[in-house]
Amino acid sequence: MMKRRKQEKQNISHKKKWFDILFYSLSIIVIAVLLFISLRQRGLLPLWIDNQPSTQIAKISDEVRNRRVNFNIINAHEHVQNEENVPILRKAMEDCQVKKMVLLGTSDFTFYLNPDYGFTGYEKNNEFIIKMSKEEKLKQYITEGATGVKLYNGHKTFYDLFFNLPLTDPGMMEVYAYCELENIPILYHINIGLFSKELEHILQEFPRLVIIVPHFMLSSGNLSRLVYFMKEYPQLYTDISFGHPDFLVAGFSRISNNVSAFRDFFVNYRDRITYGTDLVVTSYRAKNRAYIDDVHLAYMDLLEKDEFTLPLSIYKMMSKEARKNIDSNRIFRGLNLDEETLHFIYHDNAERLFFKRNDLLN
């Protein structure tokens, strides 16, 4: 009897020992995986796959490639965190036949989406982009090679967290006056659902001031409002970027659901719409070369094709909440724009805005 009890205790002890080994082994694996993911998200532990082009690149036909060569595509809206991100961005530009890119000075909040950073780091980012001195601020930036100004105080998040500064603040009005005088375009993130009266005041006060309000002026869900602003103010431009994949998929859906009206909008205002992606290129490893390719090609499909699907890489970058009711196999309706309209959007408008400023409003 005693022997059997002793044997049972040994068996229990043996099982517990193996359970402990299994538990601690799994714990170590989980910790290692989480550490690996964390380090990758911080831009560490690069892998060879990060530098591979999208599989879609090889599927592009010679006919499409030859067609896009003639557009000399300019991406008129992009952010890049630091010099380390430039090589992969250049490769993606080559993959997608993008000839030029307009880089925007950016705060750390945009890169990390964490309000703890505040509206900081933008001067460092400016210096990285155009290697400039801090003293002269705006005038020095232009002297040293900047081709435009990016303003954020019309962005609700930035307005609430950092600025709380009216768009028509006297200090801002001085900036607008200088930019109008020097023919400097302003890319102004403005939620016109909240700041439409202030925007109209600026446009009326400075009728020769060129303002690009990106992301369809945050009005892809209110096309009549977008048309009103474009019709009333000939110095006003917009771009086709949506930014974060949550917004991209939602925006593409709105266009797909109302494709005829949007096609008319693009054709009617083709001389004031620019191509842009607003990827916000960082050291986050999921934003690798293939992902950058995929986003560029998605926007090109929207402009050029009758129908298209989005790559899984875009859906995977969506937030869990936004991804809940998404059909990743959805077939989107594209705009299938004509060659002349594509030339304007891909190249001519951005060339005139950022590279031939003297041609503005002529």
C-alpha positions, -999 to 999 in steps of 0.1 A, spaced: 0 0 0 28 24 10 47 15 -21 17 23 -43 11 56 -26 48 65 -31 45 55 -67 14 77 -72 33 106 -56 62 101 -79 39 100 -109 21 132 -97 55 148 -92 67 136 -126 36 150 -143 39 183 -124 76 185 -135 66 180 -171 38 205 -168 62 230 -153 86 225 -181 59 228 -207 44 259 -190 78 277 -187 88 267 -222 56 281 -237 60 312 -216 95 318 -229 83 313 -265 54 337 -260 77 363 -244 103 358 -272 76 362 -299 62 394 -282 97 408 -278 105 400 -314 72 417 -325 80 447 -303 115 451 -316 103 448 -352 77 475 -346 104 498 -333 123 493 -365 148 468 -352 156 433 -364 153 440 -401 146 409 -423 153 403 -460 115 402 -467 113 439 -457 131 448 -489 112 427 -513 88 443 -537 51 435 -538 41 404 -557 18 427 -577 47 444 -593 56 414 -614 20 411 -625 19 446 -641 17 442 -679 41 459 -702 12 478 -717 3 493 -683 40 500 -675 45 518 -708 14 538 -703 24 550 -668 59 559 -680 43 588 -700 26 602 -669 58 610 -650 39 604 -618 44 627 -589 33 617 -554 23 650 -539 16 639 -503 40 618 -483 58 618 -449 91 600 -440 105 596 -405 142 597 -410 170 590 -434 170 553 -428 135 551 -444 146 568 -476 162 539 -495 131 516 -492 109 545 -502 131 551 -533 128 515 -543 91 515 -539 89 547 -561 109 528 -587 87 498 -584 56 519 -589 71 542 -615 67 573 -593 92 599 -606 90 626 -579 77 629 -544 67 658 -522 78 652 -486 60 671 -458 75 683 -426 60 661 -399 57 660 -361 64 629 -339 27 626 -332 20 617 -368 47 590 -367 38 574 -334 1 584 -331 8 590 -294 -3 624 -279 25 620 -253 49 631 -280 30 664 -285 35 685 -316 72 681 -315 100 668 -337 88 687 -368 119 710 -369 142 680 -368 121 664 -396 123 696 -416 161 697 -412 163 661 -423 143 669 -454 160 700 -466 190 705 -443 181 740 -431 189 764 -403 162 770 -376 165 808 -372 146 821 -402 118 796 -400 94 799 -429 114 824 -450 146 804 -445 129 771 -454 118 786 -487 152 801 -493 169 767 -487 146 748 -510 112 741 -495 85 744 -522 55 748 -500 41 749 -465 22 722 -445 -1 734 -418 -19 712 -393 -41 734 -371 -72 726 -392 -68 689 -382 -92 683 -354 -68 660 -334 -39 685 -336 -63 714 -329 -77 698 -298 -44 683 -284 -18 709 -293 -29 742 -309 -65 753 -301 -55 781 -325 -81 796 -349 -73 793 -386 -79 830 -388 -56 839 -359 -37 872 -367 -4 853 -367 -17 828 -392 -30 856 -414 5 869 -416 16 835 -429 -11 834 -455 -2 869 -467 35 860 -471 26 828 -489 3 846 -513 29 873 -520 57 848 -526 34 824 -546 40 796 -520 13 768 -519 0 757 -486 -10 720 -480 -35 726 -453 -51 696 -435 -85 711 -427 -116 694 -415 -141 715 -435 -170 700 -417 -157 719 -386 -137 748 -401 -155 757 -433 -163 793 -423 -127 800 -414 -115 784 -446 -138 805 -467 -127 836 -449 -91 828 -457 -99 820 -494 -118 853 -497 -92 874 -479 -64 859 -501 -78 851 -535 -44 843 -550 -33 821 -522 -31 785 -534 -43 760 -508 -43 722 -511 -68 707 -487 -59 670 -489 -80 638 -485 -108 651 -507 -111 679 -480 -124 651 -457 -155 652 -478 -156 620 -498 -188 613 -479 -202 647 -488 -195 651 -525 -218 682 -529 -198 701 -502 -166 691 -520 -179 703 -553 -191 736 -538 -157 745 -525 -139 735 -557 -164 755 -578 -164 786 -557 -127 789 -551 -104 784 -582 -72 786 -560 -83 755 -541 -68 721 -547 -72 686 -532 -55 653 -534 -67 617 -535 -49 603 -505 -68 589 -475 -39 581 -452 -44 552 -427 -58 519 -441 -90 524 -421 -96 556 -440 -83 542 -473 -107 512 -474 -137 534 -462 -128 561 -488 -124 536 -516 -158 521 -507 -175 555 -508 -160 562 -543 -169 527 -555 -205 531 -543 -208 564 -562 -184 560 -590 -202 578 -617 -205 610 -597 -169 608 -586 -157 602 -622 -175 634 -631 -159 652 -602 -124 640 -613 -129 650 -649 -144 684 -641 -117 694 -616 -88 674 -631 -65 704 -632 -68 708 -594 -64 673 -581 -31 656 -573 -20 621 -568 -9 613 -532 -7 583 -508 0 597 -473 15 564 -462 36 580 -434 67 559 -440 83 549 -407 106 522 -393 76 500 -384 85 468 -403 51 461 -415 55 492 -437 80 474 -458 87 478 -495 59 454 -506 33 473 -485 44 507 -499 41 491 -534 7 478 -526 -7 511 -515 6 529 -545 -8 503 -568 -42 505 -550 -45 542 -557 -34 537 -593 -60 509 -597 -87 533 -584 -78 559 -610 -72 536 -640 -94 505 -638 -131 496 -640 -128 471 -613 -101 460 -588 -95 444 -554 -73 455 -526 -43 434 -515 -44 417 -481 -15 437 -468 -38 468 -467 -65 449 -448 -40 435 -423 -29 471 -415 -64 481 -405 -74 484 -369 -93 454 -355 -124 475 -350 -125 488 -386 -117 453 -399 -147 436 -383 -173 439 -411 -149 442 -440 -151 418 -469 -114 414 -481 -126 398 -513 -147 428 -523 -145 440 -559 -142 478 -560 -154 499 -589 -127 521 -603 -128 555 -621 -112 543 -653 -101 579 -661 -90 590 -696 -54 597 -704 -56 634 -703 -72 635 -669 -46 610 -656 -18 632 -669 -32 661 -649 -36 641 -617 -4 621 -619 20 648 -630 9 682 -644 -8 696 -613 19 687 -588 46 699 -612 29 733 -615 23 735 -577 56 724 -563 82 726 -591 70 755 -612 55 779 -587 56 808 -611 30 791 -633 4 791 -605 -28 810 -612 -16 821 -646 
